[in-house]
Amino acid sequence: SKALSDLSGVDIKSHNDSVEDIIRAVRNWFVETVGLTKLKPASVIFNDFIDFMADFDAVRRKEGYKDKGWCRKFYAELKEECETVI
């Protein structure tokens, strides 16, 4: 099982290696720890993320990127970078 924690290793939140669960855990951390109160629900943030990725893909294709694997590569690199920080 995968989990997020703060830098001291406490306040652990399970995310099951799921993008939707990661977004929910981070969003809830901002509510619980930082005290933000006017955040969108996690499901809305997730849908916004999906829309962003689709729009980003369309822009990249318009700019001439034809390799369909660029998105998977981008996500894999982002995930790898996040895992080294976590």
Phi, psi and omega per residue, in radians:
S1 nan 2.420 3.133
K2 -1.678 2.669 -3.128
A3 -2.618 2.721 3.030
L4 -1.840 2.561 3.012
S5 -2.572 2.867 3.058
D6 -1.311 3.128 -3.032
L7 -1.113 -0.431 3.137
S8 -1.525 -0.009 3.093
G9 1.480 0.174 3.094
V10 -1.874 3.105 3.139
D11 1.074 0.796 -3.061
I12 -1.270 2.377 3.104
K13 -2.236 2.178 3.121
S14 -1.316 2.453 3.097
H15 -2.277 -0.028 3.039
N16 0.921 0.447 3.137
D17 1.039 0.560 -3.122
S18 -1.990 2.237 -3.138
V19 -1.006 -0.756 -3.127
E20 -1.097 -0.713 3.119
D21 -1.209 -0.613 3.091
I22 -1.112 -0.814 3.127
I23 -1.050 -0.765 3.130
R24 -1.083 -0.774 -3.114
A25 -1.115 -0.768 -3.141
V26 -1.175 -0.760 3.113
R27 -1.038 -0.803 -3.127
N28 -1.163 -0.572 3.087
W29 -1.084 -0.752 3.114
F30 -1.072 -0.628 3.120
V31 -1.259 -0.884 -3.023
E32 -1.283 -0.694 -2.988
T33 -1.727 -0.737 -3.092
V34 -1.538 -0.434 3.108
G35 1.547 0.265 3.085
L36 -1.211 2.418 -3.043
T37 -2.101 -0.240 -3.054
K38 -1.921 0.744 3.120
L39 -1.571 2.617 3.045
K40 -1.172 2.725 3.024
P41 -1.055 2.656 -3.119
A42 -0.978 -0.646 -3.127
S43 -1.126 -0.614 3.111
V44 -1.239 -0.744 3.102
I45 -1.073 -0.736 3.106
F46 -1.064 -0.809 3.121
N47 -1.107 -0.666 3.068
D48 -1.083 -0.694 3.106
F49 -1.101 -0.780 3.126
I50 -1.088 -0.767 3.093
D51 -1.058 -0.754 3.114
F52 -1.034 -0.823 -3.108
M53 -1.094 -0.691 3.113
A54 -1.153 -0.778 3.109
D55 -1.114 -0.738 3.130
F56 -1.057 -0.737 3.103
D57 -1.065 -0.783 -3.138
A58 -1.089 -0.738 3.124
V59 -1.123 -0.770 3.132
R60 -1.055 -0.732 3.124
R61 -1.142 -0.696 3.111
K62 -1.107 -0.571 3.120
E63 -1.362 -0.036 3.052
G64 1.864 0.003 3.098
Y65 -1.312 2.135 -3.075
K66 -1.910 -0.321 -3.107
D67 -1.215 2.040 -3.129
K68 -1.222 -0.290 -3.121
G69 -1.415 -0.094 -3.081
W70 -1.053 -0.649 -3.098
C71 -1.183 -0.772 3.102
R72 -1.093 -0.717 3.126
K73 -1.121 -0.784 3.119
F74 -1.024 -0.838 -3.125
Y75 -1.123 -0.738 -3.140
A76 -1.093 -0.733 3.120
E77 -1.159 -0.721 3.120
L78 -1.107 -0.793 3.140
K79 -1.080 -0.764 3.136
E80 -1.085 -0.762 3.129
E81 -1.102 -0.741 3.123
C82 -1.126 -0.678 -3.126
E83 -1.184 -0.534 3.103
T84 -1.264 -0.493 3.111
V85 -1.356 -0.679 -3.105
I86 -1.405 nan nan
